[in-house]
Amino acid sequence: MDKETEDKLLRIEAKLQEHPFPPQLVIENTSQCDQQCIHCSHKELQRPKKRMDRALWDKIVEEVAREAPETEIWPTFYGEALVMGDEIWDRIDYAAKVGCTNIVLNSNGGLLNRQNHIERILKSPLKRFIISIDGFSKETYEKIRYLGEWERTYGGVEELLRQKAASGNVYPLIICQFSLMEENEAEVEDFRKFWQARGAEVKVRPKLEWSATGSIRSSRIDHETSFRIACPWGNNTMAIHQDGSVVACAVDYEGRVNVGNVSGFNVKELWQRLGEVVRKPHTEHRWTDIPEICQGCRDWQTAGAEYEQKDDIAGARPFWYNPETTDFKIARATMPLVNKENLDV
């Protein structure tokens, strides 16, 4: 890793702070998925693939609404939300009803044209709806997103954008996401132009290794460097699996770290436990004391995603985003196609 990249990562680390309540909460309403993507460890998942009990979801969002209603809630992160049908929208509506104000949903978009999803998305309280597509051509898309169908996904996203434009509504902001990897890097500019022309924002982010505990690897990650920083994701995010387990972070897909379950503790208590196990040893650079999964993980190097300059819409950016105070320009020699200035940590 070159000195310039190290210096810029250190500037990101310097902006990390301790929060009394998780500013970003990712909640796995389902660990089921309809695709088996080449850049995702879901296909290797050993724990049960099922839905979170509704009572558990209600308990979590009710506490968020009481303690920190502005907390950024992601209703799923290691499964496909749209496989839940109307139930996912009922859960999201309930979270807004009790007072949660910042809800963001991610999806692969393959099921958009089924079960009235487009209408429910546009009527939902979501601030952002992020669709991970990861390929422009049919060949590339279907190679990366195995079991995904190019025509169905592209058609569904285009229809969503047409209806969004016709509605005149600001929310949810529709973001088409592109995870950059060797298989698709030649298509990133075509992808960007295509979706921008249809009214979407485009987000380009590096490929993850999902903690490197499975088979996924990235040539854009330096596996030899002894340099490291406190993990921005581990510092800013609390991840809850479908069974209620609070794990190390959103890439701890098997739950190798488990600080407790929200069925028996509240979110704030578990956030404090997570601080002792994960955040504190990271920020104090006690690298031998960080969890084993963190010691082998290099995904902190990918803490960046290219955004467009659309930061004038409330809720359109992560909680930490401040274009006047944040240094977003992270040059990566191994990522020559990512050259914009707004990067998502």
Buried (B, 14 or more C-beta within 10 A) or exposed (E): BEEEBBEBBEBBBEBBEEBEBBBBBBBBBBBBBEBEBBBBBBBBBEBEBEBBBEEBBBBBBBBBBEBBBEBBBBBBBBBBBBBBBEBBBEBBBBBBEBEBBBBBBBBBBBBBBEBEBBEBBBEBBBBBBBBBBBBBBEEBBBBBBEEBBBEBBBBBBBEBBEBBEEEEEEBBBBBBBBBBBEBBBEBBEEBBEBBEEBEBBBBBBBBBBBBBBBEBBBEBBBEEEEEBBBBBBBBBBBBBBBBBBBBBBBBBBBBBBBBBBBEEBBBBBBBBBBBEBBBBBBBEEEEEEBBEBBEEBBBBBBBBBBBBEEBEEEBBBBBBBEEEEBEBEBEBEBBEBBEBEBBBB
